[in-house]
Amino acid sequence: MHEISLAKTLLERVDRLAAEHAAAAVEEVRVRVGPLSGVEPGLLSAAFERLAPAGMKLAIELVPLRACCRDCAGSFDIERCCFRCPRCGSTDVEVVEGDGFVLENITIRPLDPLGAVP
Ligand SMILES: [Zn+2]
């Protein structure tokens, strides 16, 4: 299960970030998933739900596949897997976004300074 290990790695990073920011709790984890990342959002959500502490939510933002043309330097969104530059028709294109799985940010609940116990 690819998504289970992804969720585990994600939660480890979230834990570290939460500790760095002295968070009492993490309320939301926001990630960006591209179509070429190989991540299935539904499976990732399910894995996250199983592994994350209660109350922590996962927000998945689906990013479009973007490419850059090596011939005319134009950039464009790839639709229906059409890897062809709409400007000059070249197929010498490079995917610049949409092939990744990125931790975008986390929403934390800070420690209550009045209620904090050392
Ligand atoms: Zn082009």
Boltz pocket constraint, residues with backbone or C-beta under 6 A from the ligand:
constraints:
  - pocket:
      binder: B
      contacts: [[A, 69], [A, 70], [A, 71], [A, 72], [A, 73], [A, 74], [A, 85], [A, 86], [A, 87], [A, 88], [A, 89], [A, 90]]
      max_distance: 6.0
